[in-house]
Amino acid sequence: MLVYALQFAFGLFGLSLLMNFIRLIRGPNLPDRILALDTIYINSLALLILLGVWHNTAFYFEAALLIAMLGFIGTVAAAKFLLRGDIIE
C-alpha cells in the first residue's frame, strides 16, 4: 500500500513542479516568478524526502535540509532586492 501512496505522491508533486515551471516562464511580473521559484524548491524538497522514504536512506533527508536552507536564503535575498533594489546595504 505504501508503494501506491508513494507513486501517487510522486505523480502529484511532479505535476505541481511542471505547473510551477510554467508559472516561472509565463509569470506576468517578477514577484510571481519569485514565488514560483520558491514553490519549485519546496516541491523539489518534498520529492527528495519522498525519494528518501522510497530508498530507505538518510542521505536524501540531508540533501533536502541543505536545499531548504539555501532556498530560504535565496528567497529572502530576492525579496530584499525587489523591495530595495540592493541586496547588501
N, CA, C and O of each residue as an XYZ file, in Angstrom:
356
protein
N       0.807     -1.194      0.000
C       0.000      0.000      0.000
C       0.854      1.264      0.000
O       0.498      2.267     -0.619
N       1.993      1.201      0.707
C       2.890      2.347      0.757
C       3.471      2.650     -0.616
O       3.721      3.810     -0.943
N       3.685      1.623     -1.413
C       4.228      1.812     -2.759
C       3.263      2.629     -3.609
O       3.684      3.531     -4.332
N       1.980      2.320     -3.526
C       0.993      3.067     -4.308
C       0.866      4.517     -3.831
O       0.714      5.430     -4.642
N       0.929      4.720     -2.526
C       0.854      6.078     -1.984
C       2.068      6.895     -2.413
O       1.937      8.074     -2.743
N       3.257      6.274     -2.410
C       4.459      6.985     -2.842
C       4.407      7.311     -4.331
O       4.800      8.404     -4.739
N       3.930      6.380     -5.141
C       3.814      6.652     -6.570
C       2.806      7.761     -6.847
O       3.033      8.603     -7.717
N       1.705      7.768     -6.120
C       0.704      8.820     -6.268
C       1.284     10.180     -5.867
O       1.058     11.184     -6.543
N       2.031     10.201     -4.766
C       2.644     11.451     -4.303
C       3.703     11.933     -5.288
O       3.792     13.131     -5.555
N       4.509     11.017     -5.834
C       5.492     11.392     -6.861
C       4.802     12.032     -8.063
O       5.268     13.040     -8.594
N       3.698     11.440     -8.480
C       2.967     11.982     -9.623
C       2.406     13.365     -9.354
O       2.495     14.252    -10.203
N       1.829     13.553     -8.174
C       1.247     14.856     -7.853
C       2.313     15.936     -7.690
O       2.141     17.060     -8.160
N       3.406     15.595     -7.027
C       4.469     16.589     -6.876
C       5.159     16.872     -8.208
O       5.597     17.997     -8.449
N       5.258     15.878     -9.061
C       5.806     16.105    -10.395
C       4.913     17.015    -11.227
O       5.404     17.893    -11.936
N       3.612     16.808    -11.142
C       2.663     17.682    -11.839
C       2.721     19.109    -11.292
O       2.662     20.076    -12.051
N       2.835     19.227     -9.987
C       2.956     20.541     -9.370
C       4.241     21.235     -9.801
O       4.249     22.446    -10.022
N       5.319     20.480     -9.922
C       6.587     21.042    -10.388
C       6.471     21.538    -11.817
O       7.014     22.589    -12.156
N       5.779     20.801    -12.645
C       5.567     21.216    -14.032
C       4.742     22.501    -14.105
O       5.064     23.401    -14.880
N       3.689     22.587    -13.308
C       2.872     23.801    -13.307
C       3.648     25.007    -12.782
O       3.442     26.129    -13.243
N       4.538     24.776    -11.820
C       5.353     25.879    -11.315
C       6.367     26.344    -12.351
O       6.655     27.538    -12.437
N       6.910     25.426    -13.136
C       7.818     25.835    -14.209
C       7.082     26.673    -15.253
O       7.643     27.630    -15.789
N       5.841     26.321    -15.542
C       5.044     27.122    -16.478
C       4.817     28.515    -15.905
O       4.913     29.501    -16.635
N       4.517     28.616    -14.604
C       4.323     29.929    -13.977
C       5.635     30.713    -13.964
O       5.630     31.937    -14.100
N       6.745     30.018    -13.804
C       8.043     30.690    -13.812
C       8.342     31.293    -15.176
O       8.908     32.383    -15.260
N       7.977     30.608    -16.224
C       8.242     31.096    -17.573
C       7.234     32.166    -17.973
O       7.625     33.191    -18.531
N       5.951     31.956    -17.705
C       4.893     32.849    -18.183
C       4.431     33.868    -17.155
O       3.465     34.591    -17.395
N       5.106     33.937    -16.012
C       4.649     34.837    -14.951
C       4.484     36.265    -15.420
O       5.343     36.787    -16.131
N       3.392     36.904    -15.035
C       3.159     38.257    -15.536
C       4.137     39.288    -14.971
O       4.444     40.269    -15.648
N       4.626     39.091    -13.763
C       5.583     40.039    -13.208
C       6.614     39.307    -12.351
O       6.518     38.098    -12.136
N       7.590     40.053    -11.871
C       8.716     39.456    -11.155
C       8.332     38.817     -9.820
O       8.848     37.741     -9.516
N       7.453     39.416     -8.999
C       7.080     38.728     -7.757
C       6.415     37.367     -7.984
O       6.616     36.442     -7.197
N       5.624     37.241     -9.054
C       5.024     35.935     -9.362
C       6.094     34.916     -9.720
O       5.988     33.750     -9.340
N       7.108     35.334    -10.435
C       8.195     34.425    -10.804
C       9.017     34.018     -9.591
O       9.444     32.867     -9.493
N       9.245     34.936     -8.672
C       9.984     34.592     -7.452
C       9.168     33.629     -6.599
O       9.724     32.700     -6.013
N       7.871     33.838     -6.524
C       7.002     32.922     -5.784
C       6.990     31.536     -6.428
O       6.980     30.524     -5.726
N       6.991     31.487     -7.767
C       7.048     30.196     -8.457
C       8.375     29.497     -8.183
O       8.407     28.281     -7.996
N       9.471     30.255     -8.160
C      10.773     29.663     -7.860
C      10.828     29.136     -6.434
O      11.417     28.086     -6.180
N      10.220     29.856     -5.508
C      10.157     29.414     -4.121
C       9.340     28.127     -4.008
O       9.714     27.216     -3.270
N       8.248     28.053     -4.724
C       7.418     26.848     -4.693
C       8.118     25.679     -5.380
O       7.920     24.528     -4.990
N       8.931     25.957     -6.394
C       9.700     24.896     -7.050
C      10.672     24.260     -6.081
O      10.802     23.037     -6.039
N      11.358     25.085     -5.298
C      12.304     24.465     -4.377
C      11.582     23.718     -3.257
O      12.110     22.726     -2.754
N      10.402     24.161     -2.855
C       9.650     23.419     -1.845
C       9.165     22.076     -2.404
O       9.209     21.062     -1.708
N       8.702     22.070     -3.659
C       8.277     20.811     -4.273
C       9.445     19.862     -4.486
O       9.300     18.655     -4.291
N      10.593     20.379     -4.878
C      11.757     19.508     -5.040
C      12.226     18.977     -3.689
O      12.756     17.870     -3.600
N      12.029     19.764     -2.654
C      12.327     19.311     -1.302
C      11.423     18.138     -0.923
O      11.888     17.146     -0.363
N      10.148     18.254     -1.226
C       9.208     17.166     -0.935
C       9.533     15.923     -1.756
O       9.409     14.802     -1.263
N       9.952     16.118     -3.015
C      10.339     14.973     -3.838
C      11.572     14.274     -3.282
O      11.655     13.046     -3.317
N      12.524     15.039     -2.772
C      13.704     14.417     -2.161
C      13.341     13.624     -0.914
O      13.882     12.542     -0.685
N      12.439     14.148     -0.118
C      12.019     13.419      1.078
C      11.277     12.142      0.688
O      11.473     11.098      1.310
N      10.426     12.218     -0.338
C       9.746     11.004     -0.811
C      10.739      9.991     -1.359
O      10.575      8.786     -1.171
N      11.766     10.482     -2.036
C      12.793      9.581     -2.552
C      13.568      8.923     -1.412
O      13.958      7.759     -1.511
N      13.788      9.665     -0.339
C      14.434      9.085      0.838
C      13.593      8.001      1.487
O      14.123      6.992      1.953
N      12.284      8.205      1.518
C      11.389      7.169      2.058
C      11.377      5.966      1.123
O      11.372      4.821      1.578
N      11.372      6.223     -0.174
C      11.333      5.143     -1.167
C      12.579      4.250     -1.069
O      12.473      3.023     -1.089
N      13.760      4.879     -0.963
C      15.019      4.118     -0.917
C      15.452      3.752      0.499
O      16.427      3.023      0.684
N      14.732      4.254      1.493
C      15.014      3.952      2.895
C      16.447      4.318      3.276
O      17.181      3.503      3.833
N      16.834      5.563      2.965
C      18.162      6.055      3.304
C      18.059      7.482      3.831
O      17.120      8.207      3.503
N      19.031      7.879      4.649
C      19.018      9.214      5.250
C      19.737     10.245      4.393
O      19.676     11.438      4.692
N      20.410      9.817      3.344
C      21.170     10.753      2.510
C      20.264     11.802      1.870
O      20.638     12.972      1.787
N      19.102     11.405      1.425
C      18.192     12.333      0.768
C      17.629     13.358      1.748
O      17.332     14.487      1.356
N      17.481     12.983      3.004
C      16.992     13.920      4.003
C      18.014     15.023      4.267
O      17.650     16.181      4.470
N      19.303     14.652      4.262
C      20.354     15.653      4.441
C      20.414     16.596      3.251
O      20.616     17.798      3.423
N      20.240     16.066      2.049
C      20.212     16.912      0.857
C      19.002     17.838      0.892
O      19.100     18.992      0.476
N      17.869     17.353      1.378
C      16.666     18.182      1.482
C      16.872     19.312      2.492
O      16.395     20.427      2.277
N      17.567     19.038      3.574
C      17.850     20.073      4.565
C      18.745     21.152      3.975
O      18.535     22.339      4.227
N      19.732     20.756      3.200
C      20.623     21.717      2.558
C      19.868     22.580      1.541
O      20.076     23.792      1.484
N      19.004     21.971      0.751
C      18.205     22.719     -0.221
C      17.255     23.676      0.503
O      17.029     24.787      0.025
N      16.699     23.270      1.638
C      15.793     24.138      2.391
C      16.518     25.384      2.891
O      15.985     26.491      2.814
N      17.720     25.204      3.398
C      18.472     26.366      3.889
C      18.847     27.306      2.754
O      18.683     28.519      2.880
N      19.340     26.772      1.662
C      19.742     27.618      0.537
C      18.536     28.268     -0.132
O      18.620     29.416     -0.567
N      17.435     27.563     -0.221
C      16.231     28.127     -0.815
C      15.669     29.270      0.007
O      15.206     30.264     -0.553
N      15.701     29.147      1.327
C      15.225     30.223      2.187
C      16.087     31.466      2.021
O      15.565     32.575      1.916
N      17.389     31.289      1.998
C      18.297     32.427      1.830
C      18.090     33.081      0.466
O      18.114     34.307      0.358
N      17.889     32.284     -0.561
C      17.656     32.824     -1.899
C      16.358     33.606     -1.990
O      16.306     34.654     -2.634
N      15.314     33.104     -1.353
C      14.025     33.806     -1.372
C      14.108     35.125     -0.617
O      13.560     36.130     -1.069
N      14.779     35.135      0.514
C      14.931     36.377      1.280
C      15.758     37.382      0.490
O      15.435     38.570      0.478
N      16.819     36.926     -0.169
C      17.641     37.837     -0.966
C      16.864     38.405     -2.145
O      16.996     39.590     -2.451
N      16.068     37.598     -2.803
C      15.271     38.085     -3.934
C      14.204     39.077     -3.479
O      13.959     40.076     -4.155
N      13.568     38.808     -2.340
C      12.557     39.734     -1.824
C      13.192     41.061     -1.406
O      12.623     42.129     -1.630
N      14.368     40.981     -0.800
C      15.062     42.208     -0.408
C      15.481     43.009     -1.635
O      15.430     44.238     -1.623
N      15.892     42.319     -2.685
C      16.262     43.012     -3.916
C      15.050     43.697     -4.548
O      15.163     44.809     -5.065
N      13.904     43.043     -4.507
C      12.689     43.657     -5.062
C      12.249     44.895     -4.270
O      11.794     45.880     -4.850
N      12.389     44.835     -2.953
C      11.945     45.953     -2.134
C      12.887     47.142     -2.201
O      12.445     48.285     -2.316
N      14.188     46.874     -2.128
C      15.150     47.968     -2.004
C      16.008     48.196     -3.233
O      16.592     49.270     -3.374
N      16.103     47.233     -4.116
C      16.949     47.387     -5.276
C      18.399     47.033     -5.027
O      19.226     47.134     -5.932
N      18.719     46.618     -3.804
C      20.082     46.258     -3.437
C      20.018     45.161     -2.387
O      19.161     45.196     -1.503
N      20.907     44.200     -2.475
C      20.898     43.105     -1.514
C      21.728     43.450     -0.291
O      21.288     43.249      0.841
N      22.922     43.967     -0.514
C      23.821     44.316      0.574
C      23.778     45.825      0.766
O      23.951     46.587     -0.185
N      23.551     46.241      1.982
C      23.465     47.684      2.257
C      24.820     48.263      2.566
O      24.935     49.462      2.822
